[in-house]
C-alpha cells in the first residue's frame, strides 16, 4: 500500500523533503500559503552538504548553473586588512557556491514537479495533529502517513503541537539586498572572493552571486539607528567601512529586507506522525551560511530514514533525530557563539581573529557541517574532502 505525505511550507527545506520523499515512492502534496512559491531573500551560500542534497533530489545542475564559485572566504578589518583566509573550491578544499535564492527555489520547484509532487498554493495549514491530520484555514483537512512541518521560524504548527521549545530572539540581525557589481573597490583578485568586514558591532558581508550582481548583508544590532524600516543610512556605513564606500553607495534607495536572527532548539523534532524541519526545528544565526544546507541535508536524510524497510514510522523518526541532531546542533552552537565577535572591540578582535586564523582547528570548526552527506538509508556521514 502506498504511503502519503503532506508537506507544509514551500521553502528550501520543504521542497527538498517533498522531492526526496516522492523519489522514494511516496505520494506527496506540498502546501504553500502564498499565491506562488517564490524566494524570500537575496543571495545564498550553498556548501558541500547542501550541494550533495541538491544532487540527491536532481536539482544540482539547474540550481548551480551560473553560480559564483569563488576561491576564498576572507575576514577583514574595517580598513581592509585580511585577518584570516579559508580557501574554497580548490583541490582538497570544501566547495561553496553562491547563487541567487530565487534560482535555487525555482530549481527545487521544477525538481519537485519532475518527481510527481503535487504543489498547492494559497493553502494555509493552521494545525497538524500527531495522528497525521492537517487542518487548513478554510476548514479543509487532510490525513497522511507523515506530515512534514517546514513552515519556518515562526512555525504555527510547531507551536500548537506542544513540543517544548527554547527560542532566543537575538540582538543582531541583517539587512539583505542585491546591488550592482562595481569595479571601484576591489582588485580583480579580490572581486571574486567572499569577504566579511568587521567594525564595532557591525559586520558587512560581500558576496558575488552573478557577474553583475552582489549580495550584501549588513549585520548590526536590531536597534542600530543606521537601519530603519526598509532603508539604510549609507553615510553611516560608509564612515564605518571607508574602503568600500563606492560599493555601499550603490545600495542607496534599494529596498532591503531586515531579519532579526533567531536560535531555536526543540525538545523533540517530531511528535506522532509530524516531523519538524529547517528553521521550524533548528533555526540558527547565519554566520556559517548553513541554514539552508542543514535543512536540505536533514530533509534528504528524513526521506531516507522513513523509507527503511521493517521500521515503523515512530522508530524511523526517532532514528532520524538520533543520527542527525548532534551534527545539526553542533553547527547551531558554533554559529551562535560567533555572534560574540560582534561585542569585541576592534583593537581586540582583529588580532584575535588573525591568531585564530592560523589555527587549523578554527577553520575545521567552521567547516564541520560542510562534510555532512545525506546517505540513501538516512544516515549521514562526516567525511573530509
Residue pairs with C-beta under 8 A, 6 or more apart in sequence:
2 25
2 26
2 27
3 25
3 26
3 27
3 145
3 146
4 26
4 27
4 28
4 29
4 144
4 145
4 146
5 18
5 21
5 26
5 27
5 28
5 29
5 144
5 145
5 146
5 147
5 148
6 28
6 29
6 31
6 132
6 134
6 142
6 144
6 146
6 147
6 148
7 14
7 17
7 18
7 21
7 28
7 29
7 30
7 31
7 117
7 147
7 148
7 150
8 14
8 30
8 31
8 125
8 128
8 134
8 147
8 148
8 149
8 150
8 151
8 157
9 30
9 31
9 32
9 148
9 149
9 150
9 151
9 152
9 278
9 280
10 30
10 31
10 32
10 34
10 37
10 109
10 119
10 121
11 40
11 105
11 150
11 152
11 278
11 295
12 104
12 105
12 108
12 278
12 292
12 295
12 296
13 150
13 277
13 278
13 279
13 292
13 295
13 296
13 298
13 299
14 30
14 32
14 148
14 150
14 151
14 277
14 278
14 299
15 30
15 37
15 105
15 108
15 109
15 111
15 112
16 53
16 54
16 57
16 108
16 295
16 296
16 299
16 300
17 148
17 150
17 277
17 299
17 300
17 302
17 303
18 28
18 30
18 112
18 115
18 117
18 148
19 28
19 57
19 58
19 59
19 108
19 111
19 112
19 115
19 117
20 56
20 57
20 299
20 300
20 302
20 303
20 304
21 28
21 146
21 148
21 302
21 303
21 306
22 28
22 112
22 115
22 116
22 117
23 57
23 58
23 115
23 303
24 303
24 304
24 307
25 307
26 145
26 146
26 303
27 116
27 118
28 115
28 116
28 117
28 118
29 117
29 118
29 120
29 142
30 112
30 117
30 118
30 119
30 120
31 120
31 123
31 124
31 125
31 134
31 136
32 119
32 120
32 121
32 122
32 123
33 122
33 123
33 124
33 125
33 151
34 121
34 122
35 121
35 122
36 121
37 105
37 109
37 119
37 121
38 102
38 105
39 100
39 101
39 102
39 104
39 105
39 106
40 101
40 257
41 101
41 176
41 257
42 100
42 101
42 176
42 177
42 178
42 209
42 215
42 216
42 217
42 257
43 98
43 99
43 100
43 101
43 176
43 178
43 207
43 209
43 213
43 215
44 98
44 99
44 100
44 101
44 104
44 289
44 292
45 96
45 97
45 98
45 194
45 207
45 289
45 292
45 293
46 54
46 63
46 64
46 67
46 96
46 97
46 98
46 99
46 104
46 292
46 293
47 94
47 95
47 96
47 289
47 290
47 293
47 367
47 369
47 370
48 94
48 95
48 96
48 370
48 371
48 385
49 290
49 293
49 294
49 296
49 297
49 369
49 370
49 371
49 372
49 373
49 374
50 292
50 293
50 296
50 297
51 60
51 64
51 95
51 97
52 297
52 373
52 374
53 293
53 296
53 297
53 299
53 300
53 374
54 60
54 63
54 64
54 107
54 296
56 300
56 374
57 108
57 111
57 115
57 300
58 111
58 114
58 115
59 107
59 108
59 110
59 111
62 106
62 107
62 110
62 111
63 99
63 103
63 104
63 107
63 108
64 97
64 99
65 103
66 99
66 103
66 210
67 97
67 98
67 99
67 209
68 97
68 98
68 99
68 192
68 207
68 208
68 209
68 210
69 89
69 95
69 96
69 97
70 88
70 89
70 96
70 98
70 192
70 193
70 194
70 208
71 87
71 88
71 89
71 90
71 192
71 193
72 85
72 86
72 87
72 88
72 193
72 194
73 85
73 86
73 88
73 96
73 193
73 194
73 195
73 196
74 82
74 83
74 84
74 85
74 86
74 193
74 194
74 195
74 196
75 82
75 83
75 84
75 85
75 196
75 197
75 198
75 353
75 357
76 82
76 83
76 195
76 196
76 197
76 198
77 83
77 197
77 198
77 199
77 346
77 350
78 197
78 198
78 199
78 240
78 241
78 242
78 243
78 346
79 242
79 243
80 197
80 243
80 244
81 350
83 198
83 350
83 353
83 354
83 357
84 353
84 354
84 356
84 357
84 358
84 362
85 357
86 363
86 366
86 367
87 93
88 94
88 95
88 96
88 194
89 95
89 96
92 385
93 385
94 367
94 370
94 371
94 385
95 370
95 385
96 194
96 289
96 370
98 194
98 207
98 208
98 209
98 215
99 209
100 178
100 209
100 210
100 213
104 292
109 119
112 119
113 119
123 136
124 136
124 137
124 138
125 134
125 135
125 136
125 137
125 151
125 156
125 157
126 135
126 136
126 137
126 156
127 133
127 134
127 135
127 156
127 157
127 160
128 134
128 135
128 147
128 149
128 157
128 160
128 161
128 274
129 135
129 272
129 274
130 161
130 271
130 272
130 273
130 274
131 143
131 272
131 273
132 143
132 144
132 145
132 146
132 147
132 272
132 273
132 274
133 141
133 142
133 143
134 141
134 142
134 143
134 144
134 147
135 141
136 142
144 273
145 273
145 313
146 273
146 275
146 306
146 313
147 273
147 274
147 275
148 274
148 275
148 276
148 277
148 299
148 302
149 155
149 157
149 158
149 161
149 274
149 275
149 276
149 277
149 280
150 276
150 277
150 278
150 280
150 295
150 299
151 157
151 158
151 280
152 278
152 279
152 280
153 262
153 264
153 279
153 280
153 283
155 276
155 279
155 280
157 274
157 276
157 280
158 165
158 266
158 276
158 280
158 281
159 165
161 271
161 274
161 276
162 271
163 266
163 267
163 268
163 271
163 276
164 266
164 267
165 264
165 265
165 266
165 267
166 263
166 264
166 265
166 266
167 262
167 263
167 264
168 262
168 263
168 264
169 260
169 261
169 262
170 260
170 261
170 262
170 263
170 285
170 339
171 221
171 222
171 339
172 201
172 219
172 220
172 221
172 222
172 260
172 261
172 285
172 339
172 342
173 219
173 220
173 221
173 222
173 258
173 259
173 260
173 261
174 205
174 217
174 218
174 219
174 220
174 258
174 259
174 261
174 286
175 217
175 218
175 220
175 227
175 232
175 256
175 257
175 258
176 215
176 216
176 217
176 218
176 256
176 257
176 258
176 259
177 215
177 216
177 232
177 251
177 254
177 255
177 256
177 257
178 209
178 213
178 214
178 215
178 216
178 254
179 213
179 214
179 216
179 247
179 250
179 251
179 254
180 212
180 213
180 214
180 250
181 191
181 208
181 211
181 212
181 213
181 214
182 214
182 246
182 247
182 250
183 191
184 246
184 247
185 243
185 244
185 245
185 246
185 247
191 208
192 208
194 205
194 206
194 207
194 208
195 205
195 206
196 203
196 204
196 205
196 206
197 203
197 204
197 205
197 206
197 241
197 244
198 341
198 346
198 349
198 350
198 353
199 240
199 241
199 346
200 240
200 345
200 346
201 220
201 221
201 224
201 342
201 343
202 218
202 219
202 220
202 224
202 237
202 240
202 342
203 217
203 218
203 219
203 220
203 342
204 216
204 217
204 218
204 219
204 237
204 241
204 244
205 215
205 216
205 217
205 218
205 219
206 214
206 216
206 244
206 247
207 214
207 215
207 216
207 217
208 214
208 215
209 215
214 247
216 247
216 251
217 286
218 227
218 232
218 237
218 256
219 342
220 226
220 227
221 342
222 260
225 233
225 236
226 232
226 233
226 236
226 237
227 233
227 256
227 258
230 255
230 256
230 257
230 258
231 253
231 256
232 251
232 256
234 248
234 249
234 251
234 252
237 248
238 245
238 248
238 249
241 248
261 285
261 286
261 339
262 279
262 283
262 285
263 283
263 284
263 285
263 332
263 336
264 279
264 280
264 281
264 282
264 283
264 284
265 282
265 329
265 332
266 276
266 281
266 282
268 321
269 275
269 276
269 277
269 281
269 282
269 317
269 320
269 321
269 325
270 276
270 317
270 318
270 320
270 321
272 314
273 313
275 302
275 317
275 320
277 295
277 298
277 299
277 302
278 291
278 295
278 298
278 299
279 291
279 295
282 294
282 298
282 328
282 329
282 332
283 291
284 290
284 291
284 294
284 331
284 332
284 335
284 336
285 335
285 336
285 338
285 339
286 335
287 335
287 338
287 339
288 331
288 334
288 335
288 338
288 366
288 369
290 331
290 335
290 369
293 369
293 370
294 328
294 331
294 369
294 372
297 324
297 372
297 373
297 374
297 380
298 324
298 328
298 374
300 374
301 320
301 323
301 324
301 374
301 375
301 378
301 379
301 380
302 320
302 324
302 378
303 378
304 374
304 375
304 376
304 377
304 378
304 379
305 316
305 317
305 319
305 320
305 323
305 377
305 378
305 379
306 313
306 316
306 317
306 320
306 378
307 378
308 316
308 319
308 377
308 378
311 319
316 378
319 378
320 378
323 378
323 379
323 380
324 380
327 368
327 369
327 372
327 380
327 382
330 368
330 369
331 368
331 369
334 365
334 366
334 368
341 349
341 353
344 352
356 362
357 363
368 382
371 382
371 383
371 384
371 385
372 380
372 381
372 382
373 380
373 381
373 382
373 383
374 380
375 381
